[in-house]
Amino acid sequence: MQVRSDWESVKIDVMYRALKCKFSIYPHLNSMLLSTAGSVLVEASPHDLFWGGGREGEGLNYLGRLLMQLRSEFLGESSAASENTCIAL
């Protein structure tokens, strides 16, 4: 499979949009996310140091960061919430 040439520059936005759709379409997932209010979310992947936090916290944890951003937006704590529409297929 070939990865699009600009993947490195768009992957965070693509993941954000996918997560926003996922947590907007499925109320039970949205509730689970909102129930973590006040907690730091870390993707506990010992191997993926971009999306995950790594074994010793050396990872960038972009998945956790995006989930916390979405949580803030859903809770109305952020004015950066976009109005993108998600379509369930």
C-alpha positions in Angstrom: 0.0 0.0 0.0 1.3 3.4 -0.9 1.0 6.3 1.6 0.1 9.7 0.3 3.1 11.9 -0.3 1.9 14.6 2.2 1.0 12.1 5.0 3.5 13.5 7.5 2.0 17.0 7.2 -1.7 15.9 7.3 -1.8 12.9 9.6 -2.7 14.8 12.8 -5.6 16.6 11.1 -6.8 13.3 9.5 -6.7 11.6 12.9 -8.5 14.5 14.6 -11.3 14.4 12.0 -11.6 10.7 12.3 -11.8 10.8 16.1 -14.3 13.7 16.0 -16.6 11.7 13.7 -16.2 8.5 15.8 -17.0 10.3 19.1 -19.8 12.3 17.5 -21.6 9.4 15.9 -21.4 6.9 18.8 -23.0 8.4 22.0 -21.6 5.6 24.3 -18.0 6.5 23.1 -18.7 10.2 23.6 -19.9 9.4 27.2 -16.8 7.4 27.9 -14.6 10.2 26.7 -16.4 12.8 28.7 -16.2 10.6 31.8 -12.4 11.1 31.7 -12.7 14.9 32.4 -9.8 16.0 34.5 -7.6 13.1 33.5 -4.6 13.0 31.3 -5.1 10.5 28.5 -2.1 8.6 27.3 -2.0 6.0 24.5 -0.1 3.2 26.3 1.8 2.0 23.2 5.4 1.0 24.0 6.2 0.9 20.3 4.5 3.9 18.7 6.3 6.9 19.9 4.3 9.3 17.7 0.7 8.4 18.6 1.6 6.7 21.9 3.4 7.6 25.1 6.1 5.0 25.0 7.3 2.8 27.8 8.9 5.6 29.9 6.8 8.5 28.7 9.2 9.3 25.9 6.5 9.2 23.2 4.7 12.3 21.8 1.3 10.9 22.7 -0.5 12.6 19.9 -3.5 10.3 20.2 -4.0 11.2 23.8 -3.5 14.9 23.0 -6.2 14.8 20.3 -8.6 12.9 22.6 -8.1 15.5 25.3 -8.6 18.3 22.8 -11.9 16.7 21.6 -13.0 16.2 25.2 -12.5 19.9 25.9 -14.4 20.8 22.7 -17.3 18.5 23.6 -17.4 19.9 27.1 -17.6 23.4 25.6 -14.2 24.4 27.1 -12.7 25.3 23.7 -13.8 27.8 21.2 -11.8 26.0 18.5 -14.5 23.4 17.9 -15.1 23.1 14.1 -18.4 22.5 12.5 -17.4 19.6 10.3 -20.2 17.1 9.5 -19.7 13.4 10.0 -21.6 10.8 8.0 -22.0 7.3 9.3 -21.6 4.7 6.5 
